[in-house]
């Protein structure tokens, strides 16, 4: 099928329809071949959404440093003047240092919460990439499918154009009626319009690949190479469910959410403990020389503690919210497990159905439709059948081909969604 793909490109270059140097002249686009593994590698390194999400991990890790911070001590300095010049009262200055000691394990609780949030961010990043990789692969196979659909339209148009040209000659020779020549020409024109739209759909799907690769390449379109082969897998359903429920990134994220909720509850309990304020000070009083109460200069030292009265502990809103969040995360974790089991089972059934559909097409439907069309065209040229029968055979053949390529895409999409849901990946 890949050789057919290359052959089609060569034919289109020669015919000046849509591709290659002619396409570059008409549209300004250059096509570069890109295999699936190369494409997914570029997606993993260059996708802008993925790069932006990676900063969530860096932000969370920076939060760990913030959680390690101790309360800052406070230094106060003062100067006083008794403002009694006639009584010759003294002047002086004072200095004090105070700080708060966090009790109840607040700092370890903050650090533990920050670390669990960082781990959760990493799990969410992995889950983001799991979905990104699957969506990018779907876009790749969709572009491949759009090419083959375009190829069907191109072949159909070429066949009808040749038939219309032949009918024009046959009409001039008096072999057929004018209405038949007009009809075949009309059908060729209609197919040409459909071909234009098919080309647009194909190139639009190629532009989508640039979005996933995170590059604005205005003059270059990646051209998927390959086919829809090597999609057959033999996955035991129960093993896939067990693997997904143990290893899938969103399960790890759900576990991380439970851990974050537990750490949040621990911090909420720690915040209800009192903090101890400690202060120490030094004061210098200048000499007072008045006759009534002369006082020599002296220094005084002070120290003390401050104990907050935790009347706020009578309100337990923060503690209750943390407990409910923990219970909620436990239920959500069970929901994720159930959802995974359902997703894997549904994806497995869809994959098996898609595999059977493709096998049905490959068992002879394509060949039979092609033989019918060739027979009708041959009979028409010999005057043994009507143009209407040829057109019906052509439409049937087109429908069978288009449905076949749609079934192949559905087959690839079913495999991608199955591996996405099971938390595995082996597409190359």
C-alpha positions as CSV (number, residue, x, y, z in Angstrom):
1,X,0.0,0.0,0.0
2,X,2.9,2.3,0.7
3,X,4.2,1.7,-2.9
4,X,0.8,2.7,-4.2
5,X,1.0,5.8,-2.0
6,X,4.3,6.8,-3.6
7,X,3.0,5.9,-7.1
8,X,0.0,8.1,-6.6
9,X,2.3,11.0,-5.7
10,X,4.3,10.5,-8.9
11,X,1.1,10.4,-11.0
12,X,-0.2,13.6,-9.4
13,X,3.1,15.3,-10.0
14,X,2.9,14.4,-13.7
15,X,-0.7,15.3,-13.9
16,X,-0.3,18.6,-12.1
17,X,-3.1,17.7,-9.7
18,X,-2.6,18.9,-6.1
19,X,0.9,17.7,-5.2
20,X,4.6,18.2,-5.4
21,X,6.2,20.9,-7.5
22,X,2.9,21.9,-9.2
23,X,1.3,22.1,-5.8
24,X,4.1,24.2,-4.5
25,X,3.7,26.6,-7.4
26,X,0.0,26.8,-6.9
27,X,-0.3,26.8,-3.1
28,X,3.2,27.4,-1.8
29,X,3.3,24.2,0.2
30,X,6.2,21.8,0.4
31,X,5.5,18.2,1.5
32,X,8.0,16.3,3.7
33,X,7.6,12.6,4.5
34,X,7.1,11.8,8.2
35,X,6.8,8.4,9.8
36,X,4.6,7.8,12.8
37,X,7.4,7.4,15.3
38,X,9.1,10.5,14.1
39,X,5.9,12.5,14.3
40,X,5.1,11.3,17.8
41,X,8.7,12.1,18.8
42,X,8.2,15.7,17.6
43,X,4.9,15.9,19.4
44,X,6.5,14.9,22.7
45,X,9.2,17.5,22.3
46,X,7.5,20.4,20.6
47,X,3.8,20.4,21.5
48,X,3.1,23.8,23.0
49,X,0.3,22.6,25.3
50,X,2.5,19.8,26.7
51,X,5.5,22.2,27.2
52,X,3.2,24.6,29.1
53,X,1.8,21.8,31.2
54,X,5.4,20.8,32.2
55,X,5.7,24.1,34.0
56,X,3.0,23.0,36.4
57,X,5.5,20.5,37.8
58,X,8.2,23.2,38.1
59,X,5.7,25.4,39.9
60,X,4.7,22.7,42.3
61,X,8.4,21.9,43.0
62,X,9.0,25.5,43.7
63,X,6.1,25.3,46.2
64,X,8.1,22.8,48.2
65,X,10.8,25.4,48.7
66,X,8.1,27.9,49.8
67,X,6.7,25.4,52.3
68,X,10.1,25.2,54.0
69,X,10.1,28.8,55.0
70,X,10.3,29.6,58.8
71,X,8.5,32.6,60.2
72,X,10.7,35.7,59.9
73,X,11.9,37.3,63.2
74,X,11.2,40.9,63.8
75,X,13.7,43.5,65.0
76,X,12.4,46.8,66.4
77,X,14.5,49.9,67.3
78,X,13.3,52.9,69.2
79,X,14.5,56.3,70.6
80,X,12.8,58.4,73.3
81,X,13.2,61.8,74.7
82,X,11.2,62.8,77.8
83,X,10.9,66.4,76.5
84,X,11.3,68.0,79.9
85,X,14.4,70.3,79.4
86,X,13.8,72.3,82.5
87,X,13.7,69.2,84.7
88,X,16.6,67.8,82.8
89,X,15.0,64.3,82.4
90,X,17.0,61.8,80.4
91,X,16.8,60.4,76.9
92,X,17.3,56.8,75.8
93,X,16.8,54.1,73.2
94,X,15.6,50.6,73.0
95,X,15.9,47.5,70.8
96,X,13.8,44.3,70.7
97,X,13.9,41.0,68.8
98,X,10.8,38.8,68.5
99,X,9.9,35.7,66.6
100,X,7.2,33.0,66.4
101,X,7.8,29.3,66.9
102,X,5.3,27.1,65.0
103,X,4.1,24.3,67.1
104,X,2.0,21.2,66.2
105,X,4.1,20.2,63.2
106,X,2.9,22.9,60.9
107,X,6.1,23.2,58.9
108,X,6.4,19.4,58.2
109,X,2.7,19.3,57.3
110,X,3.2,22.1,54.8
111,X,6.2,20.4,53.3
112,X,4.4,17.1,53.1
113,X,1.5,18.7,51.3
114,X,3.7,20.6,48.9
115,X,5.6,17.3,48.0
116,X,2.3,15.5,47.4
117,X,1.1,18.3,45.2
118,X,4.3,18.0,43.2
119,X,3.8,14.3,42.7
120,X,0.2,14.9,41.7
121,X,1.4,17.4,39.1
122,X,3.8,14.8,37.7
123,X,0.9,12.3,37.4
124,X,-1.3,14.8,35.8
125,X,1.5,15.6,33.3
126,X,1.8,11.9,32.4
127,X,-2.0,11.7,31.9
128,X,-1.9,14.8,29.7
129,X,0.8,13.2,27.5
130,X,-1.2,9.9,27.4
131,X,-4.2,11.7,25.9
132,X,-2.0,14.0,23.8
133,X,-0.1,11.0,22.2
134,X,-3.4,9.2,21.4
135,X,-5.0,12.4,19.9
136,X,-1.9,13.1,17.9
137,X,-1.9,9.5,16.5
138,X,-5.6,9.8,15.6
139,X,-4.8,13.0,13.7
140,X,-2.0,11.2,11.9
141,X,-4.2,8.3,10.8
142,X,-6.9,10.7,9.9
143,X,-4.6,12.4,7.5
144,X,-3.6,9.1,6.1
145,X,-7.2,8.2,5.6
146,X,-8.0,11.6,4.0
147,X,-5.2,10.9,1.5
148,X,-6.7,7.6,0.5
149,X,-10.1,9.1,0.2
150,X,-8.6,11.7,-2.0
151,X,-7.0,9.0,-4.0
152,X,-10.4,7.3,-4.6
153,X,-11.8,10.6,-5.8
154,X,-8.8,11.2,-8.1
155,X,-9.1,7.7,-9.6
156,X,-12.9,8.1,-10.0
157,X,-12.5,11.5,-11.7
158,X,-9.8,10.2,-14.0
159,X,-12.0,7.2,-15.0
160,X,-15.1,9.4,-15.6
161,X,-13.0,12.0,-17.5
162,X,-11.7,9.4,-19.8
163,X,-15.2,8.1,-20.3
164,X,-16.5,11.6,-21.0
165,X,-13.8,12.2,-23.5
166,X,-14.5,8.9,-25.2
167,X,-18.3,9.7,-25.3
168,X,-17.6,13.0,-26.9
169,X,-15.8,11.2,-29.7
170,X,-18.4,8.5,-29.9
171,X,-21.2,11.2,-30.2
172,X,-19.4,12.9,-33.0
173,X,-19.2,9.5,-34.8
174,X,-22.9,9.0,-34.2
175,X,-22.4,5.9,-31.9
176,X,-24.3,7.4,-29.0
177,X,-26.9,10.1,-28.4
178,X,-26.0,13.6,-27.4
179,X,-27.7,13.3,-24.0
180,X,-25.4,10.4,-23.0
181,X,-22.3,12.5,-23.9
182,X,-23.7,15.4,-21.9
183,X,-24.5,13.2,-19.0
184,X,-21.0,11.7,-18.8
185,X,-19.5,15.2,-19.1
186,X,-21.7,16.4,-16.3
187,X,-20.7,13.5,-14.1
188,X,-17.1,14.3,-14.7
189,X,-17.6,17.9,-13.7
190,X,-19.4,16.9,-10.6
191,X,-16.7,14.5,-9.6
192,X,-14.1,17.3,-10.2
193,X,-15.8,19.5,-7.7
194,X,-15.9,16.7,-5.2
195,X,-12.2,16.2,-5.9
196,X,-11.4,19.8,-5.0
197,X,-13.2,19.4,-1.6
198,X,-11.4,16.1,-1.0
199,X,-8.1,17.8,-1.7
200,X,-9.0,20.6,0.8
201,X,-10.0,18.0,3.4
202,X,-6.7,16.1,3.0
203,X,-4.5,19.3,3.3
204,X,-6.6,20.5,6.2
205,X,-5.8,17.3,8.0
206,X,-2.1,17.8,7.3
207,X,-2.2,21.3,8.8
208,X,-3.6,19.8,12.0
209,X,-0.4,17.7,12.3
210,X,1.6,20.9,12.5
211,X,-0.6,22.1,15.4
212,X,0.3,18.9,17.3
213,X,4.0,19.3,16.5
214,X,3.9,22.9,17.8
215,X,5.3,24.5,14.7
216,X,3.9,27.2,12.5
217,X,5.3,26.0,9.2
218,X,3.4,28.1,6.7
219,X,5.1,26.7,3.6
220,X,5.6,23.0,4.8
221,X,3.2,20.2,5.4
222,X,4.1,16.9,7.0
223,X,3.1,14.0,4.8
224,X,2.2,10.8,6.7
225,X,3.9,7.7,5.2
226,X,2.8,4.1,5.8
227,X,-0.5,2.3,5.7
228,X,-3.1,0.7,8.0
229,X,-1.2,-2.6,8.3
230,X,0.2,-4.0,11.5
231,X,-2.9,-3.1,13.6
232,X,-3.8,-6.6,14.7
233,X,-3.4,-7.2,18.4
234,X,-4.3,-10.1,20.7
235,X,-5.0,-8.4,24.1
236,X,-6.6,-10.4,27.0
237,X,-9.4,-8.2,28.2
238,X,-9.0,-8.9,32.0
239,X,-5.3,-8.4,31.9
240,X,-5.8,-5.0,30.2
241,X,-8.3,-4.0,32.8
242,X,-5.9,-5.0,35.7
243,X,-3.0,-3.2,34.1
244,X,-5.0,-0.1,33.5
245,X,-6.3,0.1,37.0
246,X,-2.8,-0.3,38.4
247,X,-0.7,1.8,36.1
248,X,-2.8,4.3,34.1
249,X,-1.7,7.8,34.7
250,X,-5.1,9.1,35.8
251,X,-5.2,6.3,38.4
252,X,-1.9,7.5,39.7
253,X,-3.3,11.0,39.7
254,X,-6.4,9.9,41.6
255,X,-4.1,8.2,44.2
256,X,-2.2,11.5,44.3
257,X,-5.4,13.4,44.9
258,X,-6.1,11.2,47.9
259,X,-2.6,11.8,49.3
260,X,-3.0,15.5,48.8
261,X,-6.4,15.4,50.6
262,X,-4.8,13.5,53.5
263,X,-1.9,16.0,53.7
264,X,-4.4,18.8,53.6
265,X,-6.3,17.3,56.6
266,X,-3.0,16.9,58.5
267,X,-2.1,20.6,57.9
268,X,-5.6,21.7,58.9
269,X,-5.2,19.9,62.2
270,X,-1.7,21.3,62.7
271,X,-3.1,24.9,62.0
272,X,-5.3,24.5,65.0
273,X,-2.3,24.2,67.4
274,X,-1.1,27.4,69.0
275,X,2.1,29.2,68.0
276,X,4.5,30.5,70.6
277,X,5.7,34.0,70.4
278,X,9.1,34.8,72.0
279,X,10.6,38.3,72.4
280,X,13.7,39.8,74.1
281,X,14.6,43.5,74.4
282,X,17.2,46.0,75.7
283,X,16.5,49.5,76.8
284,X,19.0,52.3,77.7
285,X,17.9,55.3,79.8
286,X,20.1,58.4,79.9
287,X,21.1,60.2,83.1
288,X,18.5,62.6,84.7
289,X,20.3,65.5,86.5
290,X,17.3,67.4,88.1
291,X,17.5,68.2,91.8
292,X,14.2,66.5,92.7
293,X,14.9,63.0,91.4
294,X,18.4,62.7,89.9
295,X,18.8,59.3,88.2
296,X,22.0,57.8,86.8
297,X,22.0,56.3,83.4
298,X,21.1,52.6,83.3
299,X,20.2,49.7,81.1
300,X,17.3,47.3,81.3
301,X,16.7,43.9,79.8
302,X,13.4,42.3,79.1
303,X,12.2,38.9,77.8
304,X,8.8,37.4,77.4
305,X,6.5,35.0,75.5
306,X,3.2,35.5,73.7
307,X,0.5,32.8,73.8
308,X,-2.4,33.3,71.4
309,X,-5.9,32.5,72.7
310,X,-7.3,30.2,70.0
311,X,-10.9,31.3,70.2
312,X,-11.0,30.7,66.4
313,X,-10.8,27.0,67.1
314,X,-14.4,27.0,68.0
315,X,-15.0,27.3,64.2
316,X,-14.1,24.1,62.5
317,X,-14.9,25.0,58.9
318,X,-11.3,24.4,57.6
319,X,-11.1,21.0,59.4
320,X,-14.5,19.9,58.1
321,X,-13.7,20.9,54.6
322,X,-10.5,18.9,54.7
323,X,-12.3,15.8,56.0
324,X,-15.0,16.1,53.3
325,X,-12.4,16.6,50.6
326,X,-10.6,13.4,51.8
327,X,-13.9,11.4,51.6
328,X,-14.6,12.9,48.2
329,X,-11.2,11.9,46.9
330,X,-11.8,8.3,48.1
331,X,-15.1,8.1,46.2
332,X,-13.5,9.7,43.1
333,X,-10.7,7.1,43.2
334,X,-13.3,4.3,43.1
335,X,-15.1,6.1,40.3
336,X,-11.9,6.3,38.3
337,X,-11.4,2.5,38.7
338,X,-14.9,1.8,37.6
339,X,-14.6,4.3,34.7
340,X,-11.3,2.6,33.6
341,X,-12.9,-0.8,33.6
342,X,-15.8,0.5,31.5
343,X,-13.6,2.4,29.1
344,X,-11.3,-0.6,28.5
345,X,-14.2,-3.0,28.0
346,X,-16.0,-0.6,25.5
347,X,-12.7,0.1,23.6
348,X,-12.0,-3.7,23.4
349,X,-15.5,-4.4,21.9
350,X,-15.1,-1.5,19.4
351,X,-11.7,-2.8,18.4
352,X,-12.9,-6.3,17.8
353,X,-15.8,-5.0,15.8
354,X,-13.5,-2.8,13.7
355,X,-11.2,-5.7,13.1
356,X,-14.1,-7.8,11.8
357,X,-15.3,-5.0,9.5
358,X,-11.8,-4.6,7.9
359,X,-11.5,-8.4,7.4
360,X,-14.9,-8.4,5.7
361,X,-13.8,-5.8,3.2
362,X,-10.5,-7.6,2.6
363,X,-12.3,-10.9,1.9
364,X,-13.4,-9.8,-1.5
365,X,-15.7,-6.8,-1.4
366,X,-13.2,-4.4,-3.0
367,X,-12.3,-6.9,-5.8
368,X,-15.9,-7.6,-6.6
369,X,-16.9,-3.9,-6.8
370,X,-13.9,-3.2,-9.1
371,X,-14.8,-6.1,-11.4
372,X,-18.4,-5.0,-11.6
373,X,-17.3,-1.5,-12.6
374,X,-14.8,-2.7,-15.2
375,X,-17.5,-5.0,-16.7
376,X,-20.0,-2.2,-16.9
377,X,-17.5,0.1,-18.6
378,X,-16.5,-2.6,-21.1
379,X,-20.2,-3.3,-21.9
380,X,-21.0,0.4,-22.2
381,X,-18.2,0.9,-24.7
382,X,-19.6,-2.0,-26.7
383,X,-23.1,-0.5,-26.5
384,X,-24.4,-3.4,-24.5
385,X,-25.4,-1.4,-21.4
386,X,-26.6,2.1,-20.5
387,X,-24.6,5.0,-19.0
388,X,-26.9,4.9,-16.0
389,X,-25.7,1.4,-15.1
390,X,-22.0,2.6,-15.5
391,X,-22.7,5.5,-13.2
392,X,-24.4,3.3,-10.6
393,X,-21.4,0.9,-10.7
394,X,-19.0,3.8,-10.4
395,X,-20.8,5.1,-7.3
396,X,-21.0,1.7,-5.8
397,X,-17.3,1.2,-6.3
398,X,-16.5,4.6,-4.8
399,X,-18.7,3.9,-1.8
400,X,-17.0,0.6,-1.2
401,X,-13.6,2.1,-1.4
402,X,-14.4,5.1,0.8
403,X,-16.1,2.8,3.3
404,X,-13.1,0.5,3.3
405,X,-10.7,3.3,4.1
406,X,-13.1,4.7,6.7
407,X,-13.2,1.2,8.2
408,X,-9.4,1.1,8.2
409,X,-9.2,4.4,10.0
410,X,-11.8,3.2,12.5
411,X,-9.7,0.1,13.0
412,X,-6.6,2.3,13.8
413,X,-8.7,4.6,15.9
414,X,-10.1,1.7,17.9
415,X,-6.6,0.3,18.6
416,X,-5.4,3.8,19.6
417,X,-8.4,4.2,22.0
418,X,-7.9,0.7,23.3
419,X,-4.3,1.3,24.1
420,X,-5.1,4.8,25.5
421,X,-7.7,3.3,27.9
422,X,-5.5,0.4,28.9
423,X,-2.5,2.6,29.6
424,X,-0.2,0.9,27.1
425,X,1.4,2.0,23.9
426,X,3.2,0.0,21.2
427,X,2.4,1.9,18.0
428,X,5.4,2.9,15.9
